Amino acid sequence: MTIQWFPGHMAKARREVMEKLKFVDIVFELVDARLPLSSRNPMLDNILQSKPRLVLLNKGDLADTVQSQKWKSYFERLGYSALVINAQENRDAKKIVAESKRVLAEKFEKEKGRGMKPRAIRAMVIGIPNVGKSTLLNRLVGKKIAQTGNKPGVTKGQQWLRHNAELELLDTPGILWPKFEDQEVAKKLALTGAIKDQLLHLDDLAIYALEVLARFYPEQLKERYKLNDDDLFLPYPELLMKISQIRGFRDDYDRASEMIVNEVRSGKLGRFTLDNYEEIGGRDE
Ligand SMILES: Nc1nc2c(ncn2[C@@H]2O[C@H](COP(=O)(O)OP(=O)(O)OP(=O)(O)O)[C@@H](O)[C@H]2O)c(=O)[nH]1
């Protein structure tokens, strides 16, 4: 789904998330593990305030594993719980439930102390477009998909999906906008497929991909396009021309660019992380 974010839409999205927050114990903030900072919503801290949060670095299967661990620790240092996941995997759904229980243990203990009946944890999924919110919801709810009906005190029409006796989820995830006004961030979002292609030229994106890969993942780049060491020192437009020739596209650079971008997105160039922890990780700590 592609959303054009105008100020009115942003205000509406923000309002909708704030409305729903009242009904949940915990928020699952989904970020893309390949861009753990760039795929966050810039106003989320302000929106969520002190609501318990589990940061889920999704698409962990496509990201650089060493970088993912560093980013996980980064979020933990900020005071959140964090897990690197693949929303398509059942075992990760189990980890999410276990971690949510741990985060909320004290709250639930207190409720018990006040004589309240045991109940399921209530959660909602939040993230920017295409980060994997629906995939995670489907995975968590699985085949036993069941709408548990309205709860007392919940806005009319609010539906809950049941994972098991331990976890219930709001049926619609919160969709928030990314920080696309920053050009560098916009390129990263486009390269991972989070924002529309038309906003950026494919050749600019392909050159950006080559730049990042040559710098941080040179072996993966060499292997995929059968390049030699010297090729990596070529100016990037020339490297694009070279790859175009190697792939038999001659001087059809548009076609070569499209191929590179598609292959990067689908993981054919191997795992990579575009928000390099060493470069930008400490910025807001
Ligand atoms: N490799 C990989 N792909 C994933 C993962 N999670 C989701 N995807 C894919 O990412 C794409 C987007 O997933 P969705 O679940 O539709 O994302 P969404 O956040 O609900 O998207 P919007 O409806 O646009 O807000 C789909 O093609 C999914 O198959 C993951 O952990 N690993």
The ligand as a Tripos MOL2 file, in Angstrom:
@<TRIPOS>MOLECULE
LIG
   32    34     1     0     0
SMALL
NO_CHARGES

@<TRIPOS>ATOM
      1 N1         12.2490  -11.0620    3.9470 N.pl3     1 LIG1
      2 C1         11.2610  -10.6120    4.7320 C.ar      1 LIG1
      3 N2         10.1780  -10.0630    4.1830 N.ar      1 LIG1
      4 C2          9.2010   -9.6250    5.0060 C.ar      1 LIG1
      5 C3          9.2780   -9.7560    6.4090 C.ar      1 LIG1
      6 N3          8.1580   -9.2160    6.9370 N.ar      1 LIG1
      7 C4          7.4140   -8.7750    5.9070 C.ar      1 LIG1
      8 N4          8.0330   -9.0280    4.7380 N.ar      1 LIG1
      9 C5          7.5630   -8.6710    3.3730 C.3       1 LIG1
     10 O1          7.4950   -7.2470    3.3070 O.3       1 LIG1
     11 C6          6.4110   -6.8310    2.4870 C.3       1 LIG1
     12 C7          5.5220   -5.8770    3.2440 C.3       1 LIG1
     13 O2          4.8880   -6.5650    4.3030 O.3       1 LIG1
     14 P1          3.4640   -6.1370    4.8860 P.3       1 LIG1
     15 O3          3.1720   -7.0420    6.0210 O.co2     1 LIG1
     16 O4          2.4720   -6.0270    3.8060 O.co2     1 LIG1
     17 O5          3.8140   -4.6740    5.4130 O.3       1 LIG1
     18 P2          2.8520   -3.6110    6.0880 P.3       1 LIG1
     19 O6          3.6720   -2.8940    7.0980 O.co2     1 LIG1
     20 O7          1.5990   -4.2490    6.5790 O.co2     1 LIG1
     21 O8          2.5720   -2.6700    4.8470 O.3       1 LIG1
     22 P3          1.4590   -1.5030    4.6200 P.3       1 LIG1
     23 O9          0.1490   -2.2080    4.4810 O.co2     1 LIG1
     24 O10         1.9700   -0.8480    3.3760 O.co2     1 LIG1
     25 O11         1.5070   -0.5590    5.7620 O.co2     1 LIG1
     26 C8          5.7100   -8.1140    2.0510 C.3       1 LIG1
     27 O12         6.1890   -8.4480    0.7780 O.3       1 LIG1
     28 C9          6.1560   -9.1380    3.0900 C.3       1 LIG1
     29 O13         6.1690  -10.4480    2.5770 O.3       1 LIG1
     30 C10        10.4690  -10.3500    6.9730 C.ar      1 LIG1
     31 O14        10.6640  -10.4540    8.1850 O.2       1 LIG1
     32 N5         11.4150  -10.7610    6.0750 N.ar      1 LIG1
@<TRIPOS>BOND
     1     1     2 1
     2     2     3 ar
     3     2    32 ar
     4     3     4 ar
     5     4     5 ar
     6     4     8 ar
     7     5     6 ar
     8     5    30 ar
     9     6     7 ar
    10     7     8 ar
    11     8     9 1
    12     9    10 1
    13     9    28 1
    14    10    11 1
    15    11    12 1
    16    11    26 1
    17    12    13 1
    18    13    14 1
    19    14    15 2
    20    14    16 1
    21    14    17 1
    22    17    18 1
    23    18    19 2
    24    18    20 1
    25    18    21 1
    26    21    22 1
    27    22    23 2
    28    22    24 1
    29    22    25 1
    30    26    27 1
    31    26    28 1
    32    28    29 1
    33    30    31 2
    34    30    32 ar
@<TRIPOS>SUBSTRUCTURE
     1 LIG1         1 GROUP 0 **** ****
